[in-house]
Amino acid sequence: MASSSYSDFKGKPRLPKFATPKRYDIHLKPNLESCKFDGVVSIDVDVVSPTKFLVLNAADLNVDSSSVSFNHKSSSQEFRSSGVGLIEEDELLVVEFAEELPIGIGVLNISFQGTLNDQMKGFYRSVYEINGEKKNMAVTQFEPADARRCFPCWDEPAAKATFKITLDVPSSLVALSNMPVIEEKKEGDLKTVYFEESPIMSTYLVAVVVGSFDFVESHTSDGIKVRCYCQVGKSDQGKFALEVAVKTLELYKKYFDVPYALPKLDMIAIPDFAAGAMENYGLVTYRENALLYDEKHSAAANKQRVAIVVAHELAHQWFGNLVTMEWWTHLWLNEGFATWVSYLAADAIFPEWNIWTQFLDQTTDGLRLDGLSESHPIEVEINHASEIDEIFDAISYRKGASVIRMLQSYIGADTFQRALACYIKKYACSNAKTEDLWAVLEEVSGEPVKELMNSWTQQKGYPVISVGVKNQKLDVEQSHFLLSGSPSDSQWIVPITLCCGSYDNRYSYLLKEKSGSLDIKDGGWVKLNVDQTGFYRVKYDEELGAKLRHAIESGQLSATDRFGVLDDLFALCMSGQQSLITLLTLIASFREETEYTVLSNLINISYKVMRIVADATPELVDNLRKFFINLFEYPARKLGWEPKSGESHLDAMLRGELLTVLAELGHESTLNEAIRRFDAFCADRDSPLLPPDTRKATYTAVMQKVNASNKSGYEALLKVYKETDLSQEKGRIIGSLASCPDPSIVLEVLNFLLSPEVRSQDAIFGLSVSKEGHETAWKWLQDNWDYISKTWGSGYLITRFISAIVSPFSTIEKAKEVEEFFSSRMKPTIARTLKQSLERVQINARWVQAVQNDNYFAQVVQELSHRN
């Protein structure tokens, strides 16, 4: 076909609007031996304006051009195509006809072949074992834009249609799709499986899975059948997720005031899976570690992750599947919302987890990424499918969830819930944009929601509120908070909340200008952003800062607010607006801290501070190490190594984190005890001496003692890795191996990640390397970049290699070296991540400089290290 006739369609972000799909009839025949598939699709298309072309998406498919035809329904006229062309770079299939197609509904028929790929996207293969024999299963992963790799389609979220799916598969296998099976017809070794037609939905939510599985089953009170499918022999591990799913479906039905729309819900664990999980309508797919829970070998943190991920995916059945974003610019509506509401569900089902306090980790992740100049607004322009992957990030998920929480807290929980129910009813089975949600919330609440929220979703970043007291007046001023210290004149409408001297003494107001002031009853401490429901930082003047330190020491602040004071000061310190001395002095006032979320953040901060000081003033590392060991020894001693009967879920999670940080700090008695317990575990895998919650810490401790001339601990861990079939256990081991201080071992570990022993989805968990191994890791990344790029380059996992290995550097020279290396290896999928990682290196370098220029730093570290 001459290119001039269809060059009009090249390089456009969206498909032309002259025809829209209404219904797909798809028949697929996957061959699990040859890893190929054949397919036929008949699409009911509504031609809305005269055209000689039909333009849809297809990628990596061989289309049989002789099979392509269009049958106009009302006139029964058949049109054969006069040319079929693929525009590969835009993943388009252009079908040309000799004459114009009549307006109205017709059926487009296409036959095609494809490959079951190993890229974990489109229609792909995943490997599993049955009785020691390796087998392939066929799985789909279509979000964001990969349904086009399975069948030609209008692969955009707004092109909603119904789907009728039929599969030809081996008789002995289970075949699943979005809808229940109507009938199966067996012919020898093959069977044809017919599924009910789906309600109207987007292509990215279509799903098919074919393989051998066991399942556990339950029902909701209104009769929806819920199943959890696992590998054969693992069905017990699906019971916890099943229980959570049933409770969550009941909860959302009430919360959204709309019932779940399909007759069944299946959840299934997939051994090779790039994301955490995928909310396909009625057939939700998961990584094994996000769905399976093993009473004996899963840690408390695994249990919590399973509950949150299940709640997140099921929230999408309403928010995303029933009501779908109009285009990827509004992805955050899906992800931010599902993240926020998954905490609401987990809190209702497990109130003892204090999950809203842990939500702070989400907010903090959002704040850290959004403090970069290289961040992006929540609503981001998407001009090509290849750009979508990179916005599945902490902005869409975590900042998105945080601004939703801020809005809910501003307009009130009941009003917010009523408005959401209206929104879901209004846009059910259709598509919505961000402004549609604001309009409904504004109407129900009577508040200026749109004006308030546009400042949070349409520009990147967030403010820091500087606060001081003068003559019974509280002065506040906002400015754009950037970790790099760059100037910017962005402004926000900020819902400010504060407490003075006690939680009974509360104020709230909307800061619409650059600055403002409030009359307050003077005297005690002042804490802004009560419960951290706002997405902003607070910078206190010296006097207020000292009062807050005293309030923390005397137990007057809630855990959430203690977390907030700490996290804000840490960020201000990183950006050069406060000194590291001020931060360490504040940290010292947490010496009696016992709350999980606060300690968990203290631990994360300690890792970062240790790295910066090691780069700035290596001679002070031992003193600083002593200071942190003293800080963490107190709660660790209180918890001990042994789980106590009836202890809280949070204590179980905290024990593991405290022992891990003490191991990494080289705390001798922790290392010795860990090794004693590990030896017992190696002799007997059911040893009570090593319950799941302390395994990651133990494995980390073992690796601290490994070096080139004594590898026995490393070899013992690899043996456990190879013998376990629990992906959570494999994850714990992979996550601890590279913490070894010997660079030659780190190199061995990194090479192990690239071996067939490690599923490609899991390699990213092994990239957090020790300070000593960091240079080695960078050299390794360069030496292996071609292979890494080929293996992970088509999905979002590739970005993890860059951020994990580049971000921790702290010299301008290193930034230049990294930039130079990637200058000839640039791809759209890594552009944003690389810029962000390089910016982090610059921020670290400025911080190192500030520490080196602080004349009092050595003295203060010395004093702190001798305090008990």
Secondary structure, DSSP 8 states (H G I E B T S, - for coil): --HHHHGGGTT-SS--SSEEEEEEEEEEEEETTTTEEEEEEEEEEEE-S-EEEEEEE--S-EEEEEEEEEEETTT--EEEEEEEEEEGGGTEEEEEEEEEE-SEEEEEEEEEEEE-BSSSSEEEEEEEEETTEEEEEEEEE-TTTTGGGTS-B--STT--BEEEEEEEEETTSEEEESS-EEEEEEETTEEEEEE----SB-GGG--EEEE--EEEEEE-TT--EEEEEESTT-GGGGHHHHHHHHHHHHHHHHHHTS--SSSEEEEEEESS-SSSEE--TTEEEEEGGGT---TTT--HHHHHHHHHHHHHHHHHTTBTTTEEESSGGGHHHHHHHHHHHHHHHHHHH-GGG-HHHHHHHHHHHHHHHHTSTT---SS----SGGGTGGGSSHIIIIIHHHHHHHHHHHH-HHHHHHHHHHHHHHHTTEEE-HHHHHHHHHHHH-S-HHHHHHHHHSSS--EEEEEEEETTEEEEEEEE--TT---------EEEEEEESSTTSEEEEEE-SSEEEEE---SS-EEESGGG-SS-EEEE-HHHHHHHHHHHHTT-S-HHHHHHHHHHHHHHHHTTSS-HHHHHHHHHTTTT---HHHHHHHHHHHHHHHHHHHHH-GGGHHHHHHHHHHHHHHHHHHH-SS--TT--HHHHHHHHHHHHHHHHTT-HHHHHHHHHHHHHHHH-TT-TTS-GGGHHHHHHHHHHT-BTTB-HHHHHHHHHHHH---HHHHHHHHHHHTT-S-HHHHHHHHHHHTSTTS-TTTGGGG----GGGHHHHHHHHHHTHHHHHHHHTTSTTHHHHHHHHHTT---HHHHHHHHHHHHTS--HHHHHHHHHHHHHHHHHHHHHHHHHT-TTHHHHHHHHHT--
